[in-house]
Amino acid sequence: MRTIGNIIWILCGGILTAIFWALAGILFYITIVGIPLGRQAFKMANLTLAPFGKTIIYGGGAPSLLANIVWVIVIGFWEAIAFSRWRSFRSCPSVRVCSTPCNGLRLL
């Protein structure tokens, strides 16, 4: 059952989520200070590819809180905006791509 769930998850957006987590990891690896955050971002990319059947263990503590605050400011807020704009654009029934020479989108 978890294999079917993972396949459905990947097809419905899990691959995009993993790509964005991997990009966040690459951005964090640019600096020495961001390497621990980059490692965690790559772990999240791996987790978002196949989330069903995996167990997450929370480490906690003050360093984790500080890392979460840095992540929200640097990546999390902007990633949430990008996902919300992408999802609202894809789910909007009044916007579709034209197959005629209108060169872009047409509002119905």
C-alpha positions as CSV (number, residue, x, y, z in Angstrom):
1,M,0.0,0.0,0.0
2,R,2.8,2.4,0.8
3,T,4.3,1.8,-2.7
4,I,1.1,2.9,-4.3
5,G,0.8,5.9,-2.0
6,N,4.4,6.9,-2.9
7,I,3.8,6.6,-6.6
8,I,0.6,8.7,-6.4
9,W,2.5,11.2,-4.2
10,I,5.3,11.6,-6.7
11,L,2.9,12.1,-9.6
12,C,0.8,14.7,-7.8
13,G,3.7,17.0,-6.8
14,G,6.2,15.1,-4.7
15,I,8.9,15.4,-7.4
16,L,8.5,19.2,-7.5
17,T,8.7,19.4,-3.7
18,A,11.8,17.3,-3.7
19,I,13.4,19.5,-6.4
20,F,12.7,22.7,-4.4
21,W,14.1,21.1,-1.2
22,A,17.3,20.1,-3.2
23,L,17.6,23.6,-4.5
24,A,17.3,24.9,-0.9
25,G,20.0,22.5,0.1
26,I,22.3,23.7,-2.6
27,L,21.7,27.3,-1.5
28,F,22.5,26.5,2.1
29,Y,25.7,24.6,1.1
30,I,27.1,27.9,-0.5
31,T,28.2,29.1,3.0
32,I,30.0,27.2,5.7
33,V,27.4,28.1,8.3
34,G,24.6,26.8,6.1
35,I,26.1,23.3,5.6
36,P,24.1,21.7,8.5
37,L,20.9,23.2,7.2
38,G,21.8,22.0,3.7
39,R,22.2,18.5,5.0
40,Q,18.7,18.7,6.5
41,A,17.2,20.1,3.3
42,F,18.6,17.1,1.4
43,K,17.1,14.8,4.0
44,M,13.8,16.5,3.4
45,A,14.2,16.1,-0.3
46,N,14.7,12.4,0.2
47,L,11.7,12.2,2.5
48,T,9.4,14.1,0.1
49,L,10.1,11.6,-2.7
50,A,8.7,8.7,-0.7
51,P,7.0,9.9,2.5
52,F,4.8,6.8,3.1
53,G,6.4,4.2,5.4
54,K,9.1,6.4,6.9
55,T,9.6,7.4,10.5
56,I,10.7,10.9,11.5
57,I,12.6,11.5,14.8
58,Y,12.7,15.1,16.2
59,G,16.0,16.1,17.8
60,G,14.8,19.4,19.3
61,G,16.9,21.8,21.4
62,A,18.0,25.4,21.0
63,P,20.2,24.8,17.9
64,S,17.2,23.3,16.2
65,L,15.0,26.3,17.0
66,L,17.7,28.7,15.7
67,A,18.0,26.6,12.5
68,N,14.2,26.6,12.0
69,I,14.1,30.4,12.3
70,V,17.0,30.9,9.8
71,W,15.3,28.4,7.4
72,V,11.9,30.2,7.6
73,I,13.5,33.6,6.8
74,V,15.9,32.4,4.1
75,I,13.9,29.6,2.3
76,G,10.6,28.7,3.9
77,F,8.6,31.9,3.4
78,W,9.6,32.2,-0.2
79,E,9.1,28.5,-0.9
80,A,5.6,28.8,0.6
81,I,4.8,31.7,-1.7
82,A,6.1,29.9,-4.8
83,F,4.0,26.8,-4.0
84,S,0.9,28.7,-3.3
85,R,1.2,30.7,-6.5
86,W,1.9,27.5,-8.5
87,R,-1.0,25.6,-7.0
88,S,-3.5,28.5,-7.4
89,F,-2.4,28.9,-11.0
90,R,-2.8,25.2,-11.8
91,S,-6.2,24.8,-10.1
92,C,-7.8,28.0,-11.5
93,P,-10.4,26.8,-14.0
94,S,-10.7,30.3,-15.7
95,V,-7.1,30.3,-16.9
96,R,-5.8,28.0,-19.6
97,V,-3.0,27.9,-22.1
98,C,-4.1,28.9,-25.6
99,S,-3.5,26.6,-28.6
100,T,-4.3,29.5,-30.9
101,P,-1.9,32.3,-31.8
102,C,-2.8,34.3,-28.7
103,N,0.8,33.8,-27.4
104,G,0.1,33.0,-23.8
105,L,-2.8,32.8,-21.4
106,R,-6.4,33.7,-22.0
107,L,-8.9,34.5,-19.2
108,L,-12.3,33.1,-19.9
